[in-house]
Amino acid sequence: MPFEVTLTDEERDQWIEKMAEEVVRRRMETPAVLMLEMHRPMAFLSSQALIVATPFLGAFVGTDNVLKLSRLLEHPRNVERLVERIEELSVERPEGGPPAPAKESIPDAK
């Protein structure tokens, strides 16, 4: 089946790390955490919406990436992990100065 994509624990951690780094790099910690906390009960519904939108979104970011993000959002604990990681990185970030340049936006799909 084409929509059968698995997300290993290592891949899950890579996705969470990359998303948290990008949020902190852009200095969007507060709105991101607020949005994630408010929409946590709807995380599973969002994951299912991503599956429906896969043909459209896949053309822009890759089908595997959309499906892996869907797998990530299936479990509420992953949203908690993302919030925790954003908070950890925001504490570690030096204050002041411009946002850091981007490293890599999305982990490579394999």
N, C-alpha and C positions, 0 to 999 in steps of 0.2 A: 504494500500500500504506500503511495507516495507521501502521505502525511505522517508516517511513522518515523519520528526522529527522537532519539534518546539524548538526554542531557546528563552527562556524568557529573559527579561531585566536583571534579576538577574544573570542568567547563563552567559549571554553575558559579564557582568561586571566581573564575576569570571574568565572567559576565558581570557579576556584582562589583568586582574591583574596577573594571573599566567604566561602568556606569557611575560609580561613586567618585572616581577620579575626575571624570568629565564634569559632574555636577559641582564639585569643589573647585576645579580649575576655573569654572565660569562664575564662581562665587554665588551659586544659586542654592545653597544648602537649605536656607529657611523655607523658601517656596517649595522646594522639592520634597523636603521632609513633611511639610504641611499637606501637600497633595497626596503623598504616599499614605500618610496616616488617615486622611479623610476617606480615601478610596480603597483602603485595605480590605473591607468586606466585599468589595466588588472585584478583587484581583482575579478570582477564578472566572468570573463573567468576562473580564477583559482578555483573559487568555483564550477564551472561546471565540471572542470577537476577532482576535488576531488570526485565528484559524480561518474564519470566514473571509477576512481581508487578505489572506495570503496571496492570492493571484495578483492583486493590485500592488500590495506592498513589496512582494517578492521581486517585482520588476526593478525596484529602486535599491533595495538593500540585500537582496538574495533570499530565496525561499527558505533555505536552511536557517538563516539568521532569524527570520520571522517565526519559524516553527520552534526554534530553540528559545526565543524570548517567550513564546506562548507556554512552553514547558516550564520555564522559570517562574512565570506568574501563576501557574496552577496551584502552587503550594504557598499558603499565607506566611509560612516561616521564612521563605525566601525574601518576601517584602520586608520582614523584620530585619533580616540580615543586611539588606541594602540600606535601610535606615540607620542601623548601627554602624555600618562601614562609613556612610556619609558623615555621621557625627564624629567618628574617630579621626577621619582625614581632616575634617574642618578644625579640630583641636590641634592637630599636628601642623597645619598650614601656617606659615609665617604671615603676620598681619601686614597690611599695606602693600603697595606696589601693584603693578598690573597683573592680570591673570597669566598663568603659565601657558606656554604654547602646547597645543595638543600633541599627544604621542601617537595614538592609534585609536580610531573611533569605535570600531566594532571588532571583536575577536574573529579571526578567520574561521569560516565554516569548513568543516572537514567531511 
